[in-house]
Amino acid sequence: MSVDVRPGPLTRPTGVADRARRGRTLRGRTGARFSVRLEGRTALVCAGLLAALAAVVAVLLTTGDYPLTVPQAVSALLGQGRPADAFVVTGLRLPRVVVGVLVGVALGVAGAVFQQVTRNPLGSPDVIGFTHGAVTGALVVLLVLGGTGSAVPLGALVGGFANAALVYALSVRGGLQGYRLILVGIGVSAVLIAVNNYLLTRSRVEQAQAAQLWITGSLNARGWDQALPLAAGLAVLLPVLLVLGRSLTVLDLGDDAARALGVRVDRLKLAVLAAAVAVTALAATAAGPIAFIALAAPQVARRLTGAVGSGLVAAGLTGAVLLLLSDLAAQRLFSPVQLPVGVMTGAVGGLYLCWLLVAQWRRGLG
Amino acid sequence: MLGLAALVLLAAVVASLAVGSRDVPLGTVWDALRGTATGQDALVVRELRVPRTLAGLLVGAALGLSGALMQALTRNPLADPGLLGVNAGAAAAMVTALAVLGLTSRLQLVWFAMLGAAVVSVAVYVIGSAGRGGATPVRLALAGTAVTAALTAYTTAWILLDQRTFDRFRFWQVGSLAGQDAAVVAQLAPFVLVGTALGLSQVRPLNALALGVDSGRALGASVTRTRVLTALAVTLLCGSATAAVGPVAFVGLAVPHLVRALTGPDQRWVLPLSTLLAPGLLLLGDVIGRVVVRPGELEVSIVAAVLGAPVLVALVRRRRLAQL
């Protein structure tokens, strides 16, 4: 399901592909100016994901050391009910849930974009190395400069963007090839991983462990201070990605074919990658570089919807569900020990992907 | 080409024996090796530098060959030996041994790391071969990624909860040739040798399968057998290397690319040259690490990445890479 706001050569060929996939195009009154494509199964899966998301949010808002009923939580959300309830729900649990949802959506969408552009299921931001730059930036702030608090996300942001810009500058040469981008990204990340390991071994063990906690990524003690900037950034970037994402499907035909269909391939790739990097960066500043969501969510979504192409909406929703489920497990499973959510995303995402792959292969697909 | 690689290797071995925080003249090195020299220098060479150099040779060869095999097997230029879950398995087993059993001796830990690597590789292969169609390369890579993620989570949980384990683990994780025990090297040598022989024996079927599964079959290669044997070789090689010195990233990934840029995609060249070139480069990296921050040292994995990455980037930029 995606929105196409561009008339012209692009709509005709994809329209043919749509009919082949039994999709249905809803047209507005002005005809082809604005059309929304709805594919039955994708829409159904997205609705299911939304329902699952709502269920997890309900569980997260009502359970914990201070249990509430659903009506109590709802009235607290609406500004009624006891002050204590309101504090727990809107002051503590809701911002954490909001950060979780936003980070999950951001990572899922960014991962889908990266995998589409590089045309490689392993081509997530983690692999290309944006995350390693963010970690290096954070480690430099934490371990070398001795900074804390808000300086850490700032360092991560600078490190991440510097890394992405370097990778891009090094891999552009007569057009942007996904293959070259990945290899350059791996080369740059190798250096950054080495630097990170060096920094971790050359500092005191307490400091290093605190840094390790940040690297793992956590939603513990996240409040509105993290949620609001993240929401504002995503409100700008996600629509851009969704609009551009439509054209990404055409890239599956190959760069030359896409060019022949009127897509400005290089400009498109640059635009979507820049937006995806910014989205990943925002997510990392809010919660640390949480592993695996960007890699797994698009793969899971793709297998759920059975659709070709990027499926950004489904990928984003899957990312949010995966992240919140992981956070739930991280909070409750080993309580009173609160594990960082980054531990759980790996475990939950990894095991789920294993199960999904096996189930799919059993049925003789893929 | 083979001669050049051998030359690099020889130079690296000599440098690795002679150079360090205490420089030893070449004559003394030779005498120490023959057993005729005595004194501080000879002791350093025999007790410290020889085990370290041997470890570098074994680990380098293992990483180079397993990287080349992995890329040939999966036909994915991103594949590195860690992709089958070998590194993650070794790390998870190490953490378990450190945190739960409280083991600290390197000789015992090596076995745990090997065991972890082997068990996880088998698990990845079983998952990858579920259903009809068997273990295709893409499936193996996906299964390996998924299992790695789950195991990394396990490892991270332990090191976040237990500071003592974290302290030991962070030094293992960085990957270093320093402080190698001759006994550890002796333990690992058979695994590396068997793995190398097995890996090099797959040159012809891998070449045939590079043309695609059907053409490969028509040329007489058994798909399943080749995949199983290659995966086994990768596990033996990469598992023992990781067990010995910790995960050394990048060597296994970059060396085959470097070799392919020189020779093209023929496995008859790629596999042996990767085996020869990787230990040379690893040892040179180790020597540089000993020199740059004297009297301290930089770990070999750090040097390898910092020096190797620009080369890889330059290669990627300069020409069309030989595709797989």
Interface residues (C-beta under 8 A of the other chain):
Chain A: N120 P121 L122 V127 L170 S171 R173 Y179 R180 I182 L183 V184 I186 G187 V188 A190 V191 I193 A194 V195 N197 Y198 L200 T201 V205 E206 A208 Q209 Q212 L213 T216 A291 F292 L295 A296 Q299 V337 L339 P340 G342 V343 M344 T345 G346 A347 G349 G350 L351 L353 C354 L357 V358 Q360 W361 R362 R363 G364 G366
Chain B: N76 P77 L78 I127 A130 G131 R132 G133 V138 R139 A141 L142 A143 T145 A146 V147 T148 A149 A150 L151 T152 A153 Y154 T156 A157 I159 L160 L161 Q163 F166 D167 R170 F171 Q173 V174 G175 A249 F250 L253 A254 H257 L298 E299 S301 I302 A304 A305 V306 G308 A309 P310 L312 V313 V316 R317 L321
